Amino acid sequence: MKRTASLYKRHRFPPEIIQYAVCLYHRFNLSTREVEDLLAERGISVTYESIRLWCIKFGPKYAGRLRRKHQGYGDTLLIDEVFVKINGKQHYLWRAVDQDGEVVDVFLQARRDGRAARRFFKRLLKKHRSEPRKIVTDKLGSYGVAHRELIPDAIHATSRYANNQAELSHQPTRVRERGMRRFKSMWQAQRFLDVHSAVYNLFNLGRELVSAKHYRAFRQRAFASWECATGTQLESFLGFARDQ
């Protein structure tokens, strides 16, 4: 409790409102102005600039706690990179997901050569906490360089269509990028994507694969994990909103 109190010290709004606003922004395709309107509908008057600052300050902290509590990733990693334009300059967004669609790491770099691939693989191994049994990539030569130097014992598959899952995993990011009218800087993009991936993993419940009963149970467990990461309770926020 002391850690939670110090985290929200000197903030005028209760922690429950702050975590709810941060969750809305990173989980759904909403701007800070739209989050402001949703809170206003519940009788809570807060500016979109305050919400933006909350996301900058608290988002990475929540994401770090979620990652520490993560149960672990699968033994197969699917890796892909896409072009991202920032201030008119081309960058490369590297992403790795496991066989269950969990995002292991997202890393924005200015290049996609062998050095960039090695840097991404080092981050990836640290996040994965072990050496994967298999990696799946496209035929970009940089992947072969990093594979031979860092994880030579892992199977490296480059067959056609094998990497489709990794390519499709970029879609949620593309949606947010359009909603944000492109990223403004590498720092801002990396910060947002780190938090977005952690929140995405938490609520990536495979709704189409399970029954409604099991999905509701999984969703409640995800809410509980979010409350643990933020040190708040959603019920407290709802009660506060009703009292306004």
Steps between C-alpha positions, in 0.01 A plus 500: 500500500787737576644448152161576342455813711841635401432430132193726498629757746408863425245404235163671544296215351461163673717212372190316376424776249860524382535127433162488326598781263836337422328168436245655263769677301728199453239228464265668252555714193420825684665839505558683828217738404263204461608361837430845645145482360442152641606614845286812469200277430557350846517844656880520522648822364863450393686648204643293215844645579483353851406164348798522262735567791348212698566265209862617476565461873292199602477297178862370510471423873185294448655322201812413698293343777291304251814358338646396834181307574479345152481120505752457218502462123496202264809332359437615142557864403371657181686817403428770245577864428298773328568852374394790721535866402582747774542867409543403137782252570471126453547276804449132563272351761622156607247272671513149644199292604479145628283223353205612713510857368652652815723799420846427639671822396459803275802710405527803274830553316637716221645202308438134428853377443688228689592732784137602550392135493757407765384786720139385470587136569687596817194688626282211394699238692490717810122539476444133418722397795623191317621387159212412264480159338405648163487839328300579188595797280488612141806468278667827608871424533538696823302234687748234394789707638336544841390136510848362433665728755250493786276191481667252261331200664148628430322380185472782246204469261461736204245315287231690314187592701651362823537855631143614433412516870782747566397714204139509619613598851589846367135583426401631848804729493413625152149584618635702793759670280226627268287607796793697643572655157842336493760484770676828576840368614684172557489556876126564503432203271715256700345608829147460368567164331660353813189579703259408222656155458478425874133603515429311178647180646293538815170522312594267211257232621421311180132583515423309181667183634320452832144487629330812635524363854873444479554835328326682787719316749815591305386861479447522875847359553641763262321776694645364823851499351455860385384606845804328652733682259343839572436452872134602459156345469260559212204474740638799692506707183142407410386591849681834481344576162149427627550735793592797277 
